[in-house]
Amino acid sequence: MEEQTAREIKRYQDILKALEIDHLSLESSREQCEQEASRYQEAAESLHTKLLEYEDQAKAQKLAFQKEIERQTKERNQLLQEKEALEKELEQIEKLSIAKESLHKVDISLPERSVVFKGHAEEAEKEQTLPDPVVTQPQVRCPIPGGSALITFEDPEVANRIIEMGQHRVQLDECTYVNVKAEPMTLLLLASVEISVARSSRQVLLSGLPMLSVPEDKLLDKLELFFSKRQNQGGEVERVERLSGSGHVALTFVEDGVVERLVQRGRFQIPIGKEKHEIKVSHYVSGEITDFQFRPSVCDQTILLSGIPDVLDEELMRETLEIHFQKPSKGGGEVEAVVYVPTGVSAAAVFEEAKTM
């Protein structure tokens, strides 16, 4: 009995020891789980903190991107405005450049043919020499593009008012309107000219030649023969040239000194045909333009209309524009002249000096 009791006690002791071992193992596992849970909690809190930081960064970046987009948009709008201004400036420069080129293409071109003194020069009554006064009527030719028109008003204030209004709505018929733009008409005018003038040491100018029926070649031969003789203060002639536009003759001698003798005497009685005619000898003066300057000038009475569509024939469109811009209700006034250039057509307008009353 005692032996059985001892065995039972030992068995329960073994069971207790096993339970204690299991308890220790469970306690260790519990501590490990608590440690794992603590690490997971810390990791979760760290992730939450990082998530909040990322959200803050994302908000800051979004705000920065919005500001950058606004800045870029503002800068783009400024660039577009600058581009538009530069395009307008370039358009104006191109107009001035075209006008300047047109000035060089006009008959008052610079080379060799009395550029500065272009115009009609009246000769004196007795001496047919170059007169002291030279009368000029300046003209400026300016290219006008197709789809535009020029209108000249009697009153400069009307032209200024039309330009200030800018856009104009012109009625073509009961149901049709067109929009045109009014701009100032700017021309390039010659402001100053520098001319280098030199006397020739071997050339003289013969003036006062009569109007005769003698052929030109025979007249030139007679002049060359007369002025090649020593008894007439002359010398060997290298070339005889009739100057176009003036009727004068230029003589070129081979030797120096002949010019001074002839100019000192001044006048010669030369037999031409059956009569003698008095001819004046003077220095031959050549001139060369060394510099010139242009200045932009706005026409007070004339405006330029652009953007005119090709919807009417030329005469009808011209009349329509004239009627519209004569109406005081449209800002207009009395019209002196209208020129309309249809689309696809090029023309040059001639501007003359305004006559003062």
C-alpha positions in Angstrom: 0.0 0.0 0.0 2.8 2.4 0.9 4.6 1.3 -2.2 1.6 2.1 -4.3 1.2 5.4 -2.6 4.8 6.3 -3.2 4.4 5.4 -6.9 1.4 7.7 -7.1 3.2 10.5 -5.4 6.1 10.1 -7.8 3.8 10.0 -10.8 2.1 13.2 -9.7 5.5 14.7 -9.0 6.5 13.9 -12.6 3.3 15.4 -13.8 3.9 18.5 -11.8 7.4 18.8 -13.1 6.2 18.4 -16.6 3.5 21.0 -16.0 6.2 23.3 -14.5 8.3 22.8 -17.6 5.3 23.5 -19.8 4.5 26.6 -17.8 8.1 27.8 -18.2 7.9 27.1 -21.9 4.6 28.9 -22.2 5.9 31.8 -20.2 8.9 32.0 -22.5 6.6 31.9 -25.5 4.4 34.5 -24.0 7.3 36.8 -23.5 8.5 36.2 -27.1 5.0 37.0 -28.3 4.8 40.1 -26.3 8.2 41.1 -27.7 7.1 40.4 -31.2 3.9 42.3 -30.6 5.9 45.2 -29.2 8.1 45.2 -32.3 5.1 45.1 -34.6 3.5 47.9 -32.7 6.7 50.0 -33.0 6.9 49.1 -36.7 3.2 50.1 -37.2 3.8 53.4 -35.4 6.9 54.0 -37.5 5.0 53.2 -40.7 2.1 55.5 -39.5 4.6 58.3 -38.8 6.2 57.8 -42.2 2.8 57.7 -43.9 2.0 61.1 -42.2 5.3 62.5 -43.4 4.7 61.2 -46.9 1.2 62.8 -46.9 2.7 66.1 -45.7 5.4 65.9 -48.4 2.8 65.0 -51.0 0.7 68.0 -50.0 3.8 70.3 -50.1 4.8 68.9 -53.5 1.2 69.4 -54.8 1.2 73.0 -53.5 4.7 73.5 -55.1 3.5 72.0 -58.4 0.4 74.2 -58.4 2.5 77.3 -57.7 5.0 76.2 -60.5 2.1 75.7 -62.9 0.7 79.1 -62.0 4.2 80.6 -62.5 4.7 78.9 -65.8 1.2 79.9 -67.0 1.9 83.5 -66.0 5.3 83.4 -67.7 3.7 81.8 -70.8 1.1 84.6 -71.0 3.9 87.2 -70.6 5.9 85.5 -73.3 2.8 85.5 -75.6 2.3 89.2 -74.9 5.9 89.9 -75.6 5.7 87.7 -78.8 2.7 89.7 -80.0 4.4 93.0 -79.2 7.6 91.8 -81.0 5.5 90.6 -84.0 3.8 94.0 -84.2 7.2 95.7 -83.9 8.6 93.4 -86.6 5.6 94.1 -88.8 6.2 97.8 -88.4 10.0 97.4 -89.1 9.2 95.3 -92.2 6.8 98.1 -93.4 9.5 100.6 -92.8 12.1 98.4 -94.5 9.8 97.9 -97.5 9.2 101.6 -97.7 13.0 102.2 -97.5 13.6 99.7 -100.2 10.9 101.3 -102.3 12.7 104.7 -101.9 15.8 103.2 -103.3 13.9 101.8 -106.3 12.3 105.1 -107.2 13.7 107.3 -110.0 15.4 109.5 -107.4 17.9 106.7 -107.0 21.3 107.7 -105.7 23.8 106.7 -108.4 25.3 109.3 -110.9 22.1 110.9 -112.2 21.4 114.0 -110.1 19.8 112.1 -107.4 19.4 115.0 -104.9 18.1 117.5 -107.5 15.5 115.3 -109.1 12.8 117.4 -110.7 12.3 120.0 -113.4 14.9 122.7 -113.6 14.0 125.8 -115.7 16.7 127.4 -117.8 17.5 131.1 -117.8 16.0 133.2 -120.6 19.2 134.5 -122.2 22.0 132.2 -120.9 21.0 128.6 -121.3 23.2 127.5 -118.4 22.3 125.7 -115.2 20.0 128.2 -113.3 20.6 129.1 -109.7 17.2 128.0 -108.4 16.2 124.4 -108.8 12.6 123.5 -108.4 11.8 120.1 -107.1 8.5 118.3 -106.3 9.4 115.5 -103.9 7.4 112.3 -104.3 7.5 109.2 -102.1 6.3 105.8 -103.5 5.2 103.4 -100.8 4.1 99.8 -101.5 0.6 99.0 -100.5 -0.2 95.3 -99.8 -3.3 93.6 -101.1 -6.4 93.6 -99.0 -5.8 97.2 -97.8 -6.8 100.7 -98.6 -5.6 104.3 -98.1 -8.1 107.1 -97.2 -7.1 110.7 -97.1 -9.3 113.1 -95.1 -9.5 116.9 -95.4 -9.2 117.3 -91.6 -6.3 115.6 -89.9 -8.4 115.4 -86.7 -10.8 113.0 -88.5 -7.9 110.8 -89.5 -6.6 110.7 -85.9 -10.1 109.9 -84.6 -10.4 107.0 -87.0 -7.0 105.6 -86.0 -7.9 105.9 -82.3 -11.1 103.9 -82.9 -9.0 101.0 -84.3 -11.5 98.4 -85.5 -14.3 99.5 -87.8 -17.4 97.5 -88.9 -18.3 98.4 -92.5 -21.7 97.5 -93.9 -21.5 96.1 -97.4 -25.3 95.4 -97.8 -28.3 94.8 -95.7 -26.9 91.6 -94.2 -23.2 91.7 -94.7 -20.5 93.4 -92.6 -16.8 93.3 -92.7 -14.3 94.3 -89.9 -11.3 96.4 -90.9 -8.4 97.8 -88.9 -7.3 101.5 -89.1 -3.6 102.3 -88.6 -1.4 105.3 -89.1 0.4 105.6 -92.5 4.1 105.9 -91.8 6.6 106.8 -94.4 10.4 107.1 -94.5 11.4 110.5 -95.6 14.9 111.7 -96.4 16.2 113.7 -93.5 19.8 114.6 -94.5 22.2 114.0 -97.3 26.0 114.4 -97.4 27.5 115.0 -100.9 31.2 115.0 -101.7 31.8 117.5 -104.6 35.0 117.7 -106.6 36.1 119.7 -109.7 37.7 117.7 -112.5 41.2 118.8 -113.6 40.6 117.6 -117.2 36.9 118.1 -117.8 34.8 121.2 -118.7 31.1 121.7 -119.0 29.8 123.4 -122.1 26.4 125.1 -121.6 24.2 127.5 -123.5 24.1 125.2 -126.6 21.3 126.4 -129.0 18.5 124.2 -130.3 19.6 123.4 -133.8 18.7 121.0 -136.6 22.3 119.8 -136.8 22.6 116.1 -136.0 24.1 115.4 -132.6 27.2 113.6 -133.8 28.1 116.5 -136.1 27.6 119.0 -133.3 29.9 117.0 -131.1 32.5 116.8 -133.8 32.4 120.6 -134.3 32.9 121.2 -130.6 35.7 118.7 -130.4 37.5 120.3 -133.4 37.0 123.8 -132.0 38.4 123.1 -128.5 41.2 120.9 -129.7 42.9 123.9 -131.4 45.6 125.8 -129.4 44.4 129.1 -130.9 41.1 128.6 -129.0 43.0 127.9 -125.7 42.2 124.2 -126.2 44.1 121.0 -126.4 43.8 117.3 -127.4 40.3 116.1 -126.6 40.0 112.6 -125.2 36.2 112.3 -125.1 33.1 114.3 -125.9 29.8 113.4 -124.1 26.3 114.8 -124.4 24.7 114.8 -120.9 21.2 113.4 -121.0 18.5 115.5 -119.4 20.3 118.8 -119.5 21.5 119.2 -123.1 25.0 120.2 -121.9 28.2 118.7 -123.2 31.2 117.4 -121.2 34.7 117.6 -122.7 37.6 115.6 -121.4 41.1 116.6 -122.3 44.3 114.5 -122.4 46.5 117.1 -120.7 46.2 119.1 -117.5 46.1 122.9 -117.7 43.7 123.2 -120.6 40.7 123.4 -118.2 42.1 126.4 -116.4 42.7 128.3 -119.7 39.2 127.7 -121.0 37.4 128.5 -117.7 39.4 131.7 -117.3 38.2 132.9 -120.6 34.7 131.7 -119.9 32.8 132.4 -123.2 33.5 131.4 -126.8 31.9 132.3 -130.1 31.6 129.0 -131.9 30.6 128.7 -135.6 27.8 126.2 -135.9 26.0 126.1 -139.2 25.9 129.5 -140.8 25.9 131.4 -137.5 28.1 131.8 -134.5 26.8 130.9 -131.1 28.0 131.9 -127.7 28.9 128.9 -125.5 29.8 129.1 -121.8 32.7 127.0 -120.5 32.7 126.2 -116.7 34.3 123.6 -114.4 32.9 120.1 -114.6 31.8 119.3 -111.0 31.1 115.7 -110.0 29.2 114.8 -106.9 28.9 111.6 -104.9 26.5 110.9 -102.1 28.5 109.8 -99.1 25.8 109.5 -96.5 22.1 109.9 -96.0 19.6 109.5 -93.2 15.9 108.7 -93.2 13.3 109.5 -90.5 9.9 108.0 -90.1 7.0 110.4 -90.6 3.3 109.8 -90.0 0.8 111.2 -92.6 -1.5 113.5 -90.7 -4.5 113.1 -93.1 -4.0 109.6 -94.4 -4.9 106.3 -92.8 -4.2 102.7 -93.7 -7.0 100.2 -93.6 -6.0 96.5 -93.5 -7.8 93.2 -93.4 -10.3 94.0 -96.2 -11.7 90.7 -97.6 -12.0 90.3 -101.4 -15.8 90.2 -101.5 -16.6 93.1 -103.8 -15.2 94.4 -107.0 -12.6 97.1 -106.7 -14.8 100.1 -107.7 -17.7 99.0 -105.5 -15.5 98.4 -102.5 -13.8 101.8 -102.9 -17.2 103.5 -103.0 -18.4 101.6 -100.0 -15.4 102.5 -97.9 -15.7 106.2 -99.0 -19.4 106.3 -98.0 -18.7 104.7 -94.6 -15.8 106.9 -93.6 -17.6 110.1 -94.7 -20.3 109.5 -92.1 -19.9 111.6 -88.9 -21.7 108.8 -87.0 -18.9 106.5 -87.8 -16.3 108.9 -86.7 -15.6 110.0 -90.3 -15.5 113.2 -92.2 -14.9 114.7 -95.7 -12.8 112.4 -97.8 -10.3 113.7 -100.3 -9.1 110.4 -101.8 -9.6 106.7 -101.5 -7.3 104.0 -103.0 -8.3 100.3 -102.6 -5.9 97.4 -103.4 -7.7 94.0 -103.7 -6.2 90.8 -102.3 -3.6 89.3 -104.5 -2.8 92.7 -106.1 0.3 94.9 -105.4 0.4 98.6 -105.9 2.5 101.6 -104.9 1.0 104.8 -103.6 2.6 108.1 -104.5 2.8 110.7 -101.8 3.5 114.3 -102.7 4.3 117.3 -100.6 1.2 118.8 -98.9 0.3 122.2 -100.4 0.0 124.9 -97.7 -2.6 127.6 -98.1 
